[in-house]
Amino acid sequence: VQLQASGGGLVQAGGSLKLSCVISGSTFSRYGATWYRQAPGSQREWVAGLAAGGATNYIDSVKGRFTISRDNAANTVYLQMNRLQPEDTAVYFCMQERGARAYWGQGTQVTVSS
């Protein structure tokens, strides 16, 4: 299983970005997916989760601004990020758990300028 994240960049506060995570493997739709982020000098934190059945959850600080979704035909999970704030600056990682094992992407940098 390989995860390839993309879509990061530099954006002004109030702007938007859409992250993508392509996950290899023919059983993509059987599993949920999660986005994490890690800011400089901070621990990696969970941001949003999408269950295989479609339920979503978000960390409080991004509720109403971020949306996690998936396209099973494209084996891709997305994170739409709106009204970005400087405190959203971090490297964003996608992750998928399959059984007892967690698979991580390489991360994509999001920088929000004030």
C-alpha positions as CSV (number, residue, x, y, z in Angstrom):
1,V,0.0,0.0,0.0
2,Q,1.4,3.4,-1.0
3,L,-0.1,6.8,-0.3
4,Q,0.8,9.9,-2.3
5,A,-0.3,13.3,-1.0
6,S,-0.3,16.5,-3.0
7,G,-2.0,19.8,-3.2
8,G,-0.1,21.8,-0.6
9,G,1.2,25.3,-1.1
10,L,1.4,28.9,0.0
11,V,-1.8,30.7,0.5
12,Q,-3.0,33.9,2.2
13,A,-5.2,33.8,5.3
14,G,-8.8,33.3,4.2
15,G,-7.8,31.3,1.2
16,S,-8.4,27.7,0.2
17,L,-6.5,24.6,-0.7
18,K,-7.6,21.1,-1.6
19,L,-5.3,18.3,-0.7
20,S,-5.4,14.9,-2.4
21,C,-4.1,11.5,-1.3
22,V,-4.0,8.7,-3.8
23,I,-3.9,5.3,-2.1
24,S,-2.8,2.3,-4.1
25,G,-4.5,-1.1,-3.6
26,S,-7.6,-2.7,-5.0
27,T,-9.4,-2.7,-1.6
28,F,-9.3,1.1,-1.1
29,S,-13.0,1.5,-0.4
30,R,-13.1,-1.1,2.4
31,Y,-11.1,1.2,4.7
32,G,-11.4,4.6,6.2
33,A,-8.8,7.3,5.8
34,T,-7.4,10.1,8.0
35,W,-5.6,13.4,7.6
36,Y,-3.0,14.5,10.2
37,R,-0.8,17.5,10.4
38,Q,2.4,18.5,12.1
39,A,3.4,22.1,12.7
40,P,7.1,23.0,13.3
41,G,8.1,22.1,16.8
42,S,4.8,20.4,17.5
43,Q,3.6,16.8,17.6
44,R,1.6,15.3,14.8
45,E,-2.1,15.8,15.4
46,W,-5.2,14.2,14.0
47,V,-7.2,16.6,11.8
48,A,-10.1,14.7,10.1
49,G,-11.3,11.2,9.6
50,L,-13.5,9.5,7.1
51,A,-14.9,6.0,7.9
52,A,-15.4,3.4,5.2
53,G,-19.2,3.9,5.7
54,G,-18.9,7.6,5.1
55,A,-19.0,9.1,8.6
56,T,-16.7,12.0,9.1
57,N,-15.1,13.6,12.2
58,Y,-13.0,16.7,12.6
59,I,-10.8,18.4,15.2
60,D,-12.7,21.3,16.7
61,S,-10.4,23.9,15.2
62,V,-11.2,23.0,11.6
63,K,-14.9,22.2,12.0
64,G,-16.9,24.2,9.5
65,R,-13.8,25.0,7.4
66,F,-12.4,21.6,6.3
67,T,-14.2,18.8,4.5
68,I,-12.8,15.3,4.1
69,S,-14.2,13.2,1.2
70,R,-13.3,10.4,-1.0
71,D,-13.6,9.2,-4.6
72,N,-13.5,5.4,-4.6
73,A,-13.2,5.1,-8.4
74,A,-10.0,7.3,-8.2
75,N,-8.7,5.7,-5.0
76,T,-8.3,9.2,-3.6
77,V,-9.1,10.9,-0.4
78,Y,-9.4,14.7,-0.3
79,L,-9.2,17.5,2.3
80,Q,-10.9,20.7,1.2
81,M,-9.6,23.5,3.4
82,N,-11.4,26.8,3.4
83,R,-10.9,30.0,5.3
84,L,-7.3,29.0,6.1
85,Q,-5.6,30.6,9.0
86,P,-1.9,31.0,9.8
87,E,-2.2,28.4,12.6
88,D,-3.2,25.8,9.9
89,T,0.4,26.0,8.7
90,A,1.9,22.5,8.9
91,V,2.9,19.4,6.9
92,Y,-0.3,17.5,6.2
93,F,-0.2,13.7,6.1
94,C,-2.7,11.1,4.9
95,M,-3.0,7.8,6.6
96,Q,-5.0,4.6,6.1
97,E,-5.3,1.8,8.6
98,R,-5.6,-1.7,7.3
99,G,-6.1,-4.2,10.1
100,A,-3.3,-3.6,12.6
101,R,-1.1,-1.7,10.3
102,A,-1.1,2.1,9.5
103,Y,0.1,3.3,6.1
104,W,1.3,6.9,5.8
105,G,1.9,9.3,2.9
106,Q,5.0,11.5,2.6
107,G,3.3,14.7,3.6
108,T,2.5,17.9,1.8
109,Q,3.4,21.4,3.1
110,V,0.7,23.9,3.7
111,T,1.8,27.5,4.5
112,V,-0.7,30.2,5.4
113,S,0.5,33.8,5.4
114,S,-1.1,36.4,7.5
